[in-house]
Amino acid sequence: MSLGARVRQRRLSPAIEERVAAYARPLDAAERLRIQLEAFNREWRRMTADVPFYRALKQARDLPDAFADWDDVTSSVPVTTRAIVQQNGAAMASASRQADFVRATGGSTAEPVRIPQWRTEVDETTPDLWLARGWYGLAPSSRLFLIWGHRHLLGAGVKGWLNGRARALADRLFGYCRFSAYDLSATALRRAADELIGFAPDYVLGYSVALDMFARANLDRADALRALGVRVVVGAAENFPAPDSASMLTAVFGCPVAMEYGSVETGLVAHTDPSGGYRVFWRNYLVEAERVERSEHHRVYVTALYPRAFPLVRYDLGDEIEVDTAEGRVVGIEGFRRVLGRSNDYLPLDATMRVHSEAFAHAVSGHAGVFGYQVRQAKGIAWLALVTDGRRLDPSIEMSIRQKLRRIHPLLGDMPIDCVERLERTVAGKTRTVIRLSD
């Protein structure tokens, strides 16, 4: 066990034990909703005093200082969309306390948003992560192999170099081994298996599409991978791309397959349970499920119940889930069966080279004036479509995007970039990050 892993284990153990005990106490639905409403009302009083957007919303709608029940909340407070966040970002953040850092994401909707955060938010939600991983026999000291990307590694010049070295040092300190998910070619995924076998991790975590491709590229190495004794493979950031993805990963690694559910904006909202389905971390998040018209599926809205630099109230994640009820609206669900959200795609550059769609999110996110992006492909030619504010893309922003793309793969640096008014959507009305147009 590395020194950093030992220190982290010692530091986090009390908070994890406290969180385990809190969720172990049996509560009926009414008591759970009461606890959640008390937490929300505390946050509502704080945000309407501290956050300009919610202060104005309260005044405009003559909303109370505290709500009597959740029906009162859902009937009075509108749903927050990514478009609202893009349009009102500065006014939706705390005015009295500066953020410690900013998270930027394109998300599965390919609509970038920037979310300022406090370090205290990480302290509050980290025990939930380890509570869930503990269900699979993991602890903060467990060794992790990551098939992942990292936008910090795309920085330019000395800063980019320093970020890369800092990331590598932190990974080594905490017992992580990181393999880039940007290149999903069979050759790269075979190298990933070599590194994974040499590292011998306790668990593997990666983009779900990347994990699926890893398993398919290394089916013939299942014996060596199973011999490692990996406890669980965790998919994140997207759904698995095929019905047999999870069963294939289980066959290759000989262990359970788990899934995280959340977003960069929210953090980890729910996690699969080994017995099946997802469990919501309801002490930190109130999850609403609203049935989609002419469907048995439900739309997800998330409300954060703890202090945040950027409060989220009835935030529309853009996903649909399956719940164990036919009701039109369920407020405060404790769990659900499965997520029906989008699965990130990949872009084939040639016969052997494939780039994960998250690479484009990392290259595009965080640039002012870019409100959406999409990789489009037709007749073998791919280009990057950016939704802007109607003006030509600033040359410095274009250069920055191209530099980041070139670091992912040299061929991407010269990729055509178009400014468009809207993103292409599927016949089902969904927005894919990578879309293949008909010839």
C-alpha positions, -999 to +999 in steps of 0.1 A: +000+000+000+014+034-010+020+061+016-007+083+001-032+055+002-025+048+039-029+085+047-061+088+028-075+056+044-068+070+079-082+104+070-115+092+054-123+063+076-142+082+103-164+100+078-171+068+059-181+049+091-204+078+100-220+077+066-224+039+067-242+042+101-265+070+088-277+050+059-280+018+080-307+033+102-341+022+090-365+050+080-399+051+063-405+073+033-422+101+053-393+104+077-368+104+048-387+132+030-389+152+062-351+150+067-346+160+030-370+189+033-353+202+064-319+201+046-334+218+015-350+246+035-317+253+052-301+256+018-330+276+004-326+302+031-289+304+024-291+306-014-319+331-015-297+354+007-264+347-011-271+337-047-285+365-070-304+342-093-324+325-065-329+358-046-345+372-077-365+341-083-379+342-047-389+379-052-404+374-086-425+344-075-432+356-040-417+323-026-416+316+011-385+315+034-392+278+039-415+253+022-441+233+040-437+202+019-422+189-013-453+194-034-450+231-025-414+231-038-421+213-071-452+234-079-433+267-071-397+263-082-391+257-119-368+230-134-332+242-140-319+232-175-284+234-189-295+263-211-305+283-179-271+276-164-254+287-196-274+319-197-273+328-160-241+311-148-225+340-129-258+349-111-263+313-100-231+312-080-224+323-044-218+361-042-202+361-008-177+332-010-152+326-038-151+292-055-120+271-048-120+257-084-143+253-114-154+221-131-163+223-168-181+197-187-198+191-221-218+163-205-237+138-226-258+166-241-227+183-257-237+216-241-207+228-220-213+243-186-189+256-159-197+249-123-177+267-095-172+245-064-159+246-029-135+220-015-161+215+013-184+200-013-158+173-020-155+166+017-193+162+020-198+138-010-166+117-009-180+094+019-209+085-004-184+073-030-166+051-006-198+039+010-208+025-025-174+011-032-174-006+001-204-027-011-179-043-034-152-048-008-131-017-016-116+009+006-097+042+000-064+022+001-075-001-028-054+000-059-071+015-090-065+011-127-082+039-146-091+040-183-099+076-184-092+111-198-081+142-181-086+177-195-059+191-173-034+171-194-043+191-224-029+224-211-003+242-232+034+249-225+050+248-191+016+248-174+005+217-193+037+200-186+034+208-148-002+196-148+008+163-163+037+158-139+014+167-109-013+142-121+013+114-125+027+121-091-007+121-074-017+089-092+015+072-080+011+085-044-025+072-041-020+039-058-036+047-092-025+037-127-041+058-154-043+048-191-056+073-216-091+066-229-087+090-258-072+064-280-095+034-282-077+015-310-072-022-305-035-017-303-038+009-275-063-013-256-039-043-259-012-020-243-038-011-216-041-048-207-003-051-205-002-022-180-032-035-161-018-070-156+015-055-145-001-032-121-025-058-105-052-034-093-080-042-068-105-026-091-109-010-126-128+021-134-133+037-168-156+053-194-182+026-201-176+026-238-139+023-232-144-006-209-166-024-234-139-019-261-112-030-237-130-063-231-136-070-268-099-062-276-087-086-249-110-116-249-081-139-255-064-127-223-093-135-200-074-161-181-046-136-172-070-109-163-092-132-141-061-144-123-056-108-110-086-111-086-100-078-095-130-072-072-151-050-094-151-032-127-169+002-125-184+020-155-188+057-154-197+088-174-221+070-198-241+039-203-226+007-217-229+007-255-242-029-259-266-052-241-238-077-235-212-052-223-215-060-186-216-098-191-186-096-213-166-076-187-177-101-161-164-129-183-131-112-189-124-101-154-144-127-134-159-101-111-191-080-107-196-049-129-209-017-112-220+017-125-218+052-111-245+077-118-242+114-117-225+142-136-197+167-133-224+193-122-239+172-095-212+148-084-221+112-076-259+109-072-264+072-071-245+039-075-254+003-084-259-021-055-245-056-058-280-070-053-293-050-083-305-016-093-292+018-081-293+033-047-296+071-044-275+090-019-306+107-006-290+125+023-272+147-002-296+147-031-333+148-036-341+130-069-374+135-087-386+112-114-412+126-138-428+103-163-421+111-199-453+116-220-464+084-238-436+064-221-430+042-191-397+059-184-391+089-161-371+121-165-346+128-137-343+161-118-317+165-090-317+189-060-285+192-039-292+193-002-258+204+010-240+238+008-226+244-027-209+273-044-233+267-073-266+254-059-286+230-080-324+230-076-345+206-097-316+203-121-325+184-153-297+160-161-312+151-194-315+114-186-343+090-182-345+061-157-367+031-150-384+032-116-405+007-097-438+027-101-462+038-127-469+071-110-465+102-131-442+119-106-422+106-077-403+129-054-375+117-032-369+083-047-345+060-028-335+039-058-343+030-094-338+000-117-316+014-145-305+045-164-317+050-200-294+080-206-271+085-235-239+065-242-209+085-254-196+075-288-163+074-305-148+088-337-129+064-360-099+083-376-088+054-397-090+016-398-073+012-365-075+045-346-107+054-326-110+085-303-135+086-274-160+113-276-151+126-242-118+139-257-138+165-276-156+176-244-123+181-228-110+201-257-140+224-261-153+229-226-145+261-207-143+284-237-165+315-235-190+318-262-191+281-271-225+268-260-226+234-276-205+211-297-209+180-319-186+159-340-203+152-374-192+127-399-204+121-435-188+102-464-158+094-442-151+131-434-154+144-398-157+180-386-164+198-353-196+218-351-197+245-324-228+264-313-217+300-307-234+333-299-239+340-336-205+355-342-174+340-358-153+319-335-126+340-319-092+330-334-076+326-300-104+302-289-100+282-321-063+280-317-067+268-281-092+241-292-069+230-320-039+228-296-059+205-273-071+184-301-036+180-315-024+168-281-050+141-282-040+130-317-021+150-344-048+143-370-074+162-350-055+194-350-065+202-386-101+190-382-125+215-399-145+236-374-179+251-383-200+275-363-236+264-364-269+276-349-280+243-334-269+207-329-282+179-349-306+156-330-317+120-335-353+112-346-359+106-309-349+142-302-316+133-284-283+150-290-253+128-296-218+140-292-207+121-323-233+119-351-230+102-384-250+120-411-266+101-439-246+101-471 
